[in-house]
Amino acid sequence: MLADKPICPVLLATDMEASKRFYRDKLGLTLLQERPEITVFRCGADTQLRISRSSVATKDEQTQAVFVVRDLKAEVADLRKRGVKIEDYDLPRVKTTNGIADMGYVWAAWFIDPGGNAVGVVQPKD
């Protein structure tokens, strides 16, 4: 049954080398596998993130993947120290203050990777 199997998000990228450097060097993910068409990173104990070569990258501006953390303010500060730009939003349903939005059930922040993927970092409130 799929209910008890891990799932691996796949993000698209046109520049595989830039994506590899971003996820390995700026986010600190462990590189597990690298091929011309796909790069695989370890995230947490049981999950992986896959970056797949694409001729057009992503065209969707919505969040493509989310990291769940215990201390969002500390993670945002660490990401900024590593050179990751945290996005600011002032939209009808999403407004950030210092890069963090109160989404009701979570605190959330976002960054855009080299492939144009919006990646979230969230801290559950409960």
N, C-alpha and C positions, 0 to 999 in steps of 0.2 A: 504494500500500500504506500502511496505517495505521502500520506499524512505523517509518517515518521521518517521521512528522508529529507536531507538538507537540500536547499535550493541555492543555485549559484546565479546571481544576476550577471547579465552580459551587457556591457556598455560598448558603444561603437566609437571608433576613432579613425581618422584618416592618417594621422602621424603616430605610428606605433612606438617609435623611439621616444617622442615627447611624452606620450602617455605612460610608458614604462618609467621614465625618469620621475614624472609627477607622482605616481602611486608608490614607487619604491623610495625615492629620495625625499619628497616633501611630506608624504603621508606616513612613511615608514613601514609600508606593507612588505611582507616577505615574498619575493619572487619564487614561484614554484615551477613554472614552465614557460618557455618562450619559444614560439615558432613564428614563421613569417606572418601567419594570419591570425594568431591568437596569443595573448599573454595572460597567464594565470597567477593570481596572488592569493596568499592565505590571509584570511580575516577572522580573527577570533579562533576558537578551538575547532569548530566544525564547518566553517563556511569558506567559500572562495569567491573571488571577484574575477570575472573574465573580461578582457578587453579584446574585442574582435575588430579586425581591419574592415573598413568600410570606405567606399568611394565617395560617400556623401556625409559621413558622420551622422550625428543625430539632428533631427529637425524639430524635435519636441522639446519645448522649454520647461515642461513639468518635471518634477523630481523623478529621477530614474532609479535611484537606489538610496538607502538610508543606513547610516551607522547609528546604533543605539548606544548611548554612553550614560555614565552615572553623574558626571559633572560637566555640563555643557559649557559653562563659562571657562573652565580650565582647558577644555578641548579647543575652544575657539581661540583662546590666547596662545596655545601651543601651535595651532595651525598658522596663525598669523606670524609667529616667530619663525616658522619654517618657510614663510613666503607665500602662503596660500591666501588669496583674496577672498574674504568672506563677503557675500553679497548683502546689499541693503535693499529692502523693498518698502514701498509705500503704496500699497494696493488696497482695494476695498476690503479684502479678507485677510491680507497679510501685511503687517507693518512691523518692521524690525527697529529695535533700539540697540545701538552698538552691535548690530549684526544678528541679534536674537529676537525671535518672534514668540509671543504667547499664543499658541494654537488651541488653547482650551485644555486639552488632555496631555499635551507635551510642550516643552520649550524646544524651539527649532532654529537651526542656522543652515545656510546653504553655501556651497561653492560651485564653481563651474570648472570642469576638468578640461584638458587640452582638446578633447573631442567634442566639446560643447554640451556635455552632459551635466545637468543640474543634479548634484549629489547633496543629500541632506545629512545633518547630524542632529539627532534628537535626544532629549532627556525626558523620559516619562515622568509625570507629576506624582504618580502613586508608587 
